[in-house]
Amino acid sequence: MRWVAALAAVALLASPWGSRAAAAGCGGKRECRCGDRVERDTRLSASLGPCPRDGLTLAAGVTLDGGGHTLRGASVAGTAGIRLPAGSTGAVVRNLEIIGFARGLRFIGVRGARAENVNVHGNGDRRQRKGYGIDFGDGASGNTVARSRVHDNADEGIHVGAAANDNRLLAVEAWGNGRENLYFLQNTGNRVEGGRVGSAGEAAVYIKHARATVLSGLPIEGGIIHIRGNSVATVLERVRITDGGVVLEPYRKRRSISGTPSDTRIEGGSIDGPGACLRLDGARGTLLRETRLGCDPAVRIGGGATLEARGLSPDAIRCNGTGRAWGMAPSRLRFLDIEGKPAAGVKLFNRAGRVMAVSDAEGRIRQALPAWTVECPGRSEEAVELTARHGRWSRKVVVSESTPVVVEP
């Protein structure tokens, strides 16, 4: 029995599991092996794996430079290629390919960690469509992924989970993942800047019950941005979508968070696709500014949705239920007195009696004003009339009126 125990101990030390258990840490002069904890700055001299369990875990403040090598897993459930737990504050991983784990790169409750130039692909179980490329979980916040590629993972490319706030994805490329390339769920203040997003199994970008998510300067090729549920103050700025669109819709499910997107801002950029560029189902307070829409129809609204648009013709709106859209346009109005001199202080009122603008010293209105409205269903379209008043004088005007308006005493 003593010989059996001795042989078992030797076998354990010789196995990958034994080396992981025996490792007190790696880095510096000590080469890293599968399952080690990186405790000092290090650069891999060779690829690692297939690792039977996890790849490597990083300690606080250390830098792991993969040197362009590969960290490979054995496709075992529950494993991660790189773990950045709460104790990894300030850690950096760079120049590494991660493949063959249940989840490639995991930010787990950590703050202030960074990944640069990582290529995370082929992770998860594609038959069951489980497993992410990069996972922000347990409230991991204030972290950064930069100049990286995330593709062909079984489920989501990058999953940003509940309470994982203020993370940044900079010049990240994501494409070909099983369900969504980028997924934001119940979090606040996450930003995507630059990079590229391609087609995916379901959505290029999925935003659900999230607040203040920002996509900036992002080209999306062959997919939709899907904004669902209680998603508030989403910003799409200079986003260029080809062969896709933007969908805003409610999420209602028993025993779950429910809600409807609100205060979404889409500014600049362009959208081209086979269906509606922008589909609003119940979304409230959506603002569309100077975005080129190359679809037919450009906008479809329903479910009581409201839309304020700038740089859009009312002909671009189609009804798919109830809703209201209105267009804002630069004013061409100028007010003069009977002697042809500028009339300052002329007030413009809307139907509700609210002051919308006041003419300046040159008699001009300098701000954008409501120019048209479309009401659904039935699609009734009309120009917006405002009331101009100066003392006892009053007159109905429209924003597009170009002949000077004479203010009579």
C-alpha positions in Angstrom: 0.0 0.0 0.0 2.9 2.3 0.7 4.3 1.7 -2.8 0.9 2.4 -4.3 0.6 5.7 -2.4 4.1 6.7 -3.5 3.4 5.9 -7.1 0.2 7.9 -6.9 2.0 10.9 -5.5 4.6 10.7 -8.2 1.9 10.4 -10.9 0.1 13.4 -9.4 3.2 15.6 -9.4 3.9 14.6 -13.0 0.4 15.3 -14.2 -0.9 18.7 -15.3 -3.3 18.8 -12.3 -0.3 18.1 -9.9 1.8 20.9 -11.4 -1.1 23.3 -11.0 -1.6 22.3 -7.3 2.1 22.5 -6.6 2.6 25.9 -8.2 3.0 28.7 -5.8 3.1 31.2 -8.6 5.0 31.9 -11.8 6.5 34.9 -13.6 9.9 36.6 -13.4 12.5 33.8 -13.9 9.9 31.0 -13.3 8.2 29.7 -16.5 4.4 29.6 -16.4 2.5 26.4 -16.8 -1.2 25.6 -17.2 -3.1 26.4 -14.0 -0.4 28.8 -12.6 -0.9 32.1 -11.0 1.1 34.9 -12.6 2.7 36.8 -9.7 5.5 38.7 -11.5 5.7 40.3 -14.9 6.6 37.7 -17.5 6.7 37.0 -21.2 5.8 33.5 -22.4 8.6 31.8 -24.3 6.3 29.2 -25.8 2.6 28.3 -26.2 0.8 26.5 -23.4 -1.7 23.6 -23.5 -4.0 22.0 -24.1 -4.7 22.9 -20.4 -7.0 20.4 -18.7 -8.6 23.1 -16.6 -7.9 26.8 -16.4 -5.1 28.5 -18.2 -3.6 31.3 -16.1 -4.7 33.6 -13.3 -3.2 37.0 -12.9 -2.3 38.7 -9.6 -2.6 42.4 -8.9 -0.4 44.8 -11.0 1.4 42.1 -13.1 1.8 42.1 -16.8 1.5 38.9 -18.8 3.0 39.3 -22.3 2.0 36.3 -24.4 4.8 37.1 -26.9 2.3 36.1 -29.7 2.0 32.6 -28.4 -1.2 30.5 -27.9 -2.9 29.5 -24.6 -5.0 26.5 -25.5 -7.7 24.7 -23.5 -9.1 21.2 -23.7 -12.7 22.2 -24.3 -13.7 21.4 -20.7 -16.8 23.0 -19.2 -16.3 25.7 -16.6 -12.8 26.5 -17.6 -11.3 29.9 -18.4 -8.1 30.8 -20.4 -7.2 33.9 -18.4 -8.8 34.8 -15.1 -8.7 38.3 -13.8 -10.4 38.0 -10.4 -11.0 40.8 -7.9 -7.4 40.6 -6.7 -6.1 41.4 -10.2 -6.4 45.2 -10.0 -4.1 46.8 -12.4 -3.1 43.6 -14.2 -2.4 43.6 -17.9 -2.5 40.7 -20.5 -1.3 41.3 -24.0 -0.1 39.7 -27.2 -1.9 36.4 -26.6 -4.2 34.0 -28.5 -6.7 32.2 -26.3 -8.6 29.2 -27.7 -10.4 26.1 -26.6 -11.7 27.1 -23.1 -15.3 27.4 -21.9 -14.7 31.1 -21.6 -11.6 32.7 -23.1 -10.9 35.8 -21.0 -12.8 36.4 -17.7 -12.9 39.7 -15.8 -14.4 38.6 -12.5 -15.3 41.4 -10.1 -12.0 43.1 -11.0 -11.4 46.8 -11.4 -8.7 48.6 -13.4 -7.5 45.6 -15.4 -6.6 45.7 -19.1 -6.3 43.4 -22.1 -4.4 44.5 -25.2 -3.9 42.7 -28.6 -5.5 39.5 -27.6 -7.1 37.1 -30.1 -9.9 35.3 -28.4 -11.7 32.7 -30.6 -13.0 29.1 -30.7 -14.1 29.1 -27.1 -17.2 27.4 -25.7 -19.4 24.5 -26.8 -20.8 25.3 -30.3 -23.2 22.4 -30.2 -24.9 23.7 -27.1 -24.1 27.3 -28.0 -22.6 28.0 -24.6 -19.4 29.9 -23.7 -18.1 33.4 -24.3 -15.0 34.9 -25.8 -14.6 37.6 -23.2 -16.8 37.8 -20.0 -17.2 40.7 -17.6 -18.9 39.2 -14.6 -19.5 39.7 -10.9 -19.6 43.5 -11.3 -16.2 43.8 -13.1 -16.0 47.6 -13.7 -13.6 50.2 -15.0 -11.7 47.7 -17.1 -10.4 48.0 -20.7 -10.0 45.8 -23.7 -8.0 47.4 -26.5 -7.0 46.5 -30.1 -8.2 42.9 -29.8 -10.1 40.4 -31.9 -13.0 38.3 -30.6 -14.6 35.9 -33.1 -16.1 32.5 -33.7 -17.0 31.8 -30.0 -19.9 29.5 -29.2 -22.3 32.0 -27.7 -21.5 35.7 -27.2 -18.3 37.3 -28.3 -18.1 39.8 -25.4 -20.6 39.5 -22.5 -20.8 42.5 -20.2 -23.0 41.3 -17.3 -25.0 42.7 -14.4 -23.4 45.7 -12.5 -20.3 45.5 -14.8 -20.1 49.3 -15.3 -17.8 51.8 -17.0 -15.8 49.3 -19.0 -14.3 50.3 -22.3 -13.8 48.4 -25.6 -11.3 50.3 -27.7 -10.6 49.4 -31.4 -12.0 45.9 -30.7 -13.1 43.7 -33.7 -15.9 41.2 -33.1 -17.5 38.9 -35.7 -18.9 35.4 -36.3 -19.9 34.6 -32.7 -22.7 32.1 -32.2 -25.3 34.5 -30.9 -24.3 38.1 -30.3 -21.0 39.8 -30.8 -21.4 42.3 -28.0 -24.0 41.9 -25.2 -24.7 44.5 -22.5 -27.0 43.4 -19.7 -28.2 45.4 -16.7 -25.1 47.7 -16.4 -24.3 51.3 -16.7 -21.8 53.5 -18.6 -20.0 51.0 -20.8 -18.4 52.4 -24.0 -17.4 50.9 -27.4 -15.1 53.2 -29.3 -13.9 52.4 -32.9 -13.1 48.9 -33.9 -15.4 46.8 -36.1 -18.4 44.5 -35.6 -19.4 42.0 -38.2 -22.3 39.6 -38.6 -23.2 37.2 -35.8 -25.7 34.3 -35.2 -28.3 36.7 -33.9 -27.4 40.4 -33.3 -24.3 42.4 -33.9 -24.9 44.3 -30.7 -27.5 43.5 -28.0 -28.4 46.0 -25.2 -30.9 44.9 -22.6 -31.9 46.7 -19.4 -28.7 48.8 -19.6 -28.1 52.5 -19.0 -25.9 55.0 -20.8 -24.3 52.5 -23.1 -22.3 54.4 -25.8 -21.3 53.1 -29.2 -19.0 55.6 -30.9 -17.4 55.6 -34.4 -18.2 51.9 -34.9 -18.8 50.3 -38.3 -21.2 47.3 -38.2 -21.3 45.0 -41.2 -24.2 42.7 -41.7 -26.1 42.9 -38.4 -28.5 44.8 -36.2 -28.2 46.8 -33.0 -31.0 45.4 -30.8 -32.0 47.6 -27.8 -34.5 46.0 -25.5 -36.3 46.4 -22.2 -35.5 49.1 -19.7 -32.5 50.4 -21.6 -32.1 54.1 -20.9 -30.0 56.8 -22.6 -28.3 54.6 -25.1 -26.1 56.6 -27.5 -25.1 55.7 -31.0 -22.8 58.3 -32.4 -21.2 58.1 -35.8 -22.2 54.5 -36.1 -22.1 53.2 -39.7 -24.4 50.1 -40.3 -24.4 48.3 -43.6 -26.9 45.5 -44.4 -28.6 45.9 -41.0 -30.5 48.3 -38.8 -31.5 49.4 -35.3 -34.4 47.8 -33.4 -35.8 49.2 -30.2 -38.5 47.2 -28.5 -40.0 46.4 -25.0 -39.1 43.3 -23.0 -42.0 41.9 -20.9 -41.7 38.6 -19.1 -43.3 37.3 -15.9 -41.0 37.3 -12.9 -38.3 39.2 -14.8 -37.3 42.8 -15.4 -39.6 44.5 -17.8 -39.5 47.8 -19.6 -39.3 49.8 -22.8 -36.2 51.7 -24.2 -36.2 55.4 -23.5 -34.1 58.5 -24.4 -32.0 56.8 -27.1 -29.9 59.2 -29.1 -28.7 58.3 -32.6 -26.5 61.0 -34.0 -24.4 61.1 -37.2 -23.3 58.1 -39.1 -25.4 56.1 -41.5 -27.7 53.0 -41.8 -28.3 50.9 -44.9 -30.3 47.7 -44.9 -33.0 45.6 -46.6 -35.7 46.5 -44.1 -36.5 49.6 -42.0 -33.3 51.3 -40.9 -34.9 52.2 -37.5 -37.7 50.2 -36.0 -39.3 51.7 -32.9 -41.8 49.6 -30.9 -43.0 51.6 -27.9 -39.6 53.3 -27.5 -40.0 56.7 -25.8 -38.1 59.8 -26.5 -35.8 58.6 -29.3 -33.8 61.4 -30.8 -32.4 61.0 -34.4 -30.0 63.7 -35.6 -28.4 64.0 -39.0 -28.1 60.3 -39.7 -28.2 59.1 -43.3 -30.8 56.4 -43.7 -30.6 54.4 -46.9 -33.6 52.0 -46.3 -37.2 51.7 -47.4 -38.8 52.6 -45.2 -36.3 54.6 -43.3 -38.3 54.5 -40.0 -41.1 52.3 -38.8 -42.9 53.2 -35.6 -45.5 51.5 -33.4 -46.5 50.6 -29.9 -46.9 54.3 -28.9 -43.3 55.1 -29.8 -42.2 58.8 -30.0 -39.4 60.1 -32.2 -37.8 63.5 -32.7 -35.9 63.7 -35.9 -33.5 66.2 -37.5 -32.5 66.0 -41.1 -35.4 63.7 -42.0 -38.3 64.0 -44.3 -41.8 63.1 -43.0 -42.2 60.9 -46.1 -39.6 58.5 -44.5 -42.0 57.5 -41.6 -44.2 54.4 -41.8 -46.7 53.4 -39.2 -46.8 49.9 -37.6 -49.3 50.7 -34.9 -49.6 53.8 -32.8 -46.9 56.5 -32.3 -45.8 60.0 -33.1 -42.9 61.5 -34.9 -41.9 65.1 -35.4 -39.2 66.8 -37.4 -37.0 69.7 -36.3 -35.5 72.0 -38.9 -33.4 75.2 -38.9 -35.7 78.3 -38.8 -35.8 80.6 -41.9 -38.0 83.1 -40.1 -37.1 86.8 -39.9 -39.2 89.5 -38.3 -39.2 93.1 -39.5 -41.2 96.2 -38.4 -43.2 98.2 -40.9 -40.1 100.3 -41.6 -38.1 97.3 -42.6 -36.0 97.3 -39.4 -35.3 94.1 -37.4 -38.0 93.3 -34.8 -36.3 91.9 -31.8 -38.2 90.1 -29.0 -40.8 88.4 -31.1 -41.9 85.3 -29.2 -42.9 82.0 -30.8 -45.5 79.9 -29.0 -46.5 76.3 -29.6 -50.1 75.0 -29.3 -49.7 74.4 -25.6 -48.7 78.0 -25.1 -45.0 77.3 -24.4 -42.4 79.8 -25.6 -40.3 78.0 -28.2 -38.0 80.8 -29.3 -37.4 84.6 -29.3 -36.1 86.6 -32.2 -32.7 88.2 -31.7 -31.5 91.8 -32.4 -31.5 91.0 -36.2 -35.1 89.8 -36.0 -34.0 86.2 -36.7 -34.7 82.9 -34.9 -31.4 81.0 -34.7 -32.5 77.6 -33.3 -34.1 74.5 -34.7 -37.9 74.4 -34.4 -40.7 71.8 -35.0 -41.4 71.7 -38.7 -43.7 68.7 -39.2 -45.5 65.9 -37.3 -46.7 62.4 -38.3 -49.4 60.7 -36.2 -50.0 57.0 -36.2 -52.1 55.0 -37.0 -53.5 56.4 -40.2 -50.4 58.5 -40.7 -51.8 62.0 -40.6 -49.0 64.4 -41.6 -49.0 68.2 -41.2 -46.7 71.2 -41.0 -46.3 72.6 -37.5 -47.8 76.1 -37.0 -46.4 78.3 -34.3 -47.9 81.6 -33.0 -45.7 84.7 -33.3 -46.5 87.5 -30.8 -45.1 90.9 -30.2 -47.2 93.1 -27.9 -50.8 92.9 -29.2 -49.7 91.7 -32.6 -50.1 88.0 -33.3 -49.8 85.7 -36.4 -49.5 82.0 -37.3 -46.2 81.1 -38.9 -44.3 77.9 -40.0 -40.5 77.3 -39.7 -39.9 77.1 -43.4 -41.4 80.5 -44.1 -38.7 82.5 -45.9 -40.3 85.8 -46.7 -39.8 88.3 -43.9 -42.7 88.5 -41.5 -43.8 92.1 -40.9 -44.6 92.9 -37.3 -47.4 95.5 -37.3 -47.9 97.9 -34.4 
